[in-house]
Amino acid sequence: MAILNIDVLDPSEVALAKVLVRNNLVREDAINDFINLKKNLLVSEKPLLGEILIGMKFITKADLDLFMTSHEKEHLDFVDFLRQKGFLTLEQRDLVVKKHQETGQNIATLLSEQQIMTKENYNKLFNNSVIALKLGEWLMVNNKVKKEELDMALAFRNVTTLENYLVNRHNVKKELLQKIRMKIGVE
């Protein structure tokens, strides 16, 4: 069996994965995809919605890049607004914009790294001052995804167990997984 890094799975998930693969009910790559997702969850808590939508083939990388470009402009305009309102000096504004252009890092991170303002404060100011669409909203307004597709991706974003992953990705039916779990005696 070529399942990679089962150490991120709990014992019941390992047992279930082995039975599913051994009986050709699920392909190894589906298990490995979940393992990679779980590794990302352990690091970042939730996978990014854009990555999920691309993985489900609901949008393309170009769609995500178009949103990011639009979103980036709103943040750069907001940095200018913060400068005009006295939250930033001209030097701080220029430094943040320059670093953003060089590295592509988001504005909130740069402001925090430069100890100008915390990410939380920046995000609170931005969210209270700018009417900016979030990724899902932007994609729907621009007819890039349907509501059902966005709902599926958002549901997938909250998947944290092998069983939920396999059912959500339509690899196997929930009833079959329950029967297998009962048969092999795992919860």
C-alpha positions in Angstrom: 0.0 0.0 0.0 1.4 3.4 -1.0 -0.5 5.6 1.5 1.8 8.4 2.5 2.4 9.6 6.1 -0.4 7.9 7.9 1.0 9.4 11.1 -1.3 12.4 10.7 -4.4 10.1 10.8 -5.9 8.9 14.0 -5.9 5.0 14.5 -9.6 4.6 13.4 -8.9 6.6 10.2 -5.8 4.4 9.5 -7.9 1.2 9.9 -10.7 2.5 7.7 -8.2 3.7 5.0 -6.5 0.3 4.9 -9.8 -1.5 4.5 -11.1 0.8 1.9 -8.0 0.7 -0.2 -7.4 -3.1 0.2 -11.0 -3.7 -1.0 -10.7 -1.3 -3.9 -13.5 0.9 -2.5 -11.4 4.0 -2.5 -8.2 4.8 -4.5 -5.0 5.5 -2.6 -4.7 8.9 -4.1 -8.0 9.9 -2.4 -6.5 8.9 1.0 -3.3 10.7 0.2 -5.2 13.8 -0.8 -7.0 13.8 2.6 -3.6 13.2 4.3 -2.2 16.3 2.6 -5.3 18.3 3.5 -5.1 17.2 7.1 -1.4 18.2 7.2 -2.5 21.7 6.0 -5.2 21.8 8.6 -2.7 21.1 11.3 -0.7 24.1 10.2 -3.3 26.6 9.1 -6.5 25.3 10.6 -8.6 25.6 7.5 -7.7 25.2 3.8 -8.2 28.4 1.8 -11.5 28.7 -0.1 -9.7 29.6 -3.4 -7.6 26.4 -3.3 -10.7 24.3 -2.6 -12.6 25.9 -5.5 -9.7 25.3 -7.9 -9.3 21.7 -6.6 -13.0 21.1 -7.2 -12.6 22.7 -10.7 -15.3 25.3 -10.0 -12.9 28.1 -10.8 -9.5 28.5 -12.5 -6.3 29.9 -11.1 -6.9 32.9 -13.5 -10.3 33.5 -11.8 -8.6 33.6 -8.4 -5.8 35.8 -9.7 -8.4 38.3 -11.0 -10.0 38.5 -7.6 -6.7 38.9 -5.9 -5.7 41.8 -8.2 -9.1 43.5 -7.5 -8.8 42.9 -3.8 -5.2 44.1 -3.7 -6.2 47.4 -5.3 -8.8 47.9 -2.5 -6.2 47.4 0.1 -3.6 49.7 -1.5 -6.3 52.4 -1.8 -7.1 51.8 1.9 -3.4 52.3 2.8 -3.6 55.7 1.1 -6.8 56.4 3.1 -5.0 55.5 6.4 -2.2 57.9 5.4 -4.7 60.7 4.7 -6.4 60.1 8.1 -3.1 60.2 10.0 -2.9 56.5 10.9 0.3 56.1 8.9 3.1 58.5 8.1 4.1 59.0 4.5 7.3 57.0 5.2 5.3 54.1 6.7 2.9 54.1 3.7 5.7 54.1 1.2 7.6 51.3 3.0 4.5 49.1 3.2 3.6 49.7 -0.5 7.2 49.0 -1.6 7.5 45.8 0.4 4.1 44.7 -0.9 5.1 45.2 -4.5 8.4 43.4 -3.9 7.1 40.4 -1.9 3.4 40.2 -2.7 2.7 39.9 1.1 -0.7 41.1 2.2 -0.9 44.6 3.7 -2.1 43.5 7.1 0.9 41.2 7.5 3.3 43.9 6.4 1.9 46.5 8.8 2.2 44.0 11.6 5.8 43.0 10.7 6.8 46.7 10.6 5.1 47.1 14.1 2.9 49.8 12.7 -0.4 48.2 13.5 -1.7 44.7 14.4 -3.4 42.6 11.8 -6.5 42.6 13.9 -6.6 46.4 14.0 -6.0 46.8 10.3 -8.6 44.2 9.4 -11.1 45.8 11.8 -10.5 49.2 10.2 -10.7 47.8 6.7 -13.9 45.9 7.3 -15.5 48.9 9.0 -14.5 51.4 6.3 -14.5 49.5 3.0 -17.3 47.7 1.3 -15.2 44.9 -0.2 -16.6 41.6 -1.4 -15.1 38.5 0.0 -13.9 35.8 -2.4 -17.2 33.8 -2.5 -19.3 36.9 -2.9 -17.0 38.3 -5.7 -17.1 35.0 -7.5 -20.9 34.9 -7.4 -21.3 38.5 -8.4 -19.0 37.9 -11.4 -20.8 34.7 -12.4 -17.7 32.5 -11.8 -19.5 30.1 -9.4 -23.1 29.1 -8.6 -24.4 29.3 -5.1 -24.5 25.5 -4.9 -20.9 25.2 -5.9 -19.8 27.8 -3.3 -21.9 26.0 -0.7 -20.2 22.7 -1.5 -16.7 24.3 -1.3 -17.6 26.0 2.0 -18.9 22.6 3.4 -15.7 21.0 2.2 -13.6 23.6 3.9 -15.0 22.4 7.2 -14.1 18.7 6.6 -11.7 17.4 9.2 -12.2 13.6 9.2 -11.4 11.0 6.6 -15.0 9.8 6.6 -16.4 13.3 6.0 -13.8 13.9 3.3 -14.6 10.8 1.4 -18.4 11.3 1.6 -18.0 15.0 0.7 -15.9 14.2 -2.3 -18.3 11.5 -3.4 -15.7 8.8 -3.1 -17.9 6.5 -1.0 -21.4 6.6 0.6 -21.8 7.3 4.3 -23.9 4.2 4.9 -21.1 2.0 3.5 -18.5 3.7 5.7 -20.7 3.1 8.7 -21.1 -0.6 7.9 -17.3 -1.0 7.4 -16.6 0.8 10.7 -19.0 -1.5 12.6 -17.5 -4.6 10.9 -13.9 -3.6 11.8 -14.9 -2.3 15.2 -13.7 1.3 15.0 -15.6 4.4 16.1 
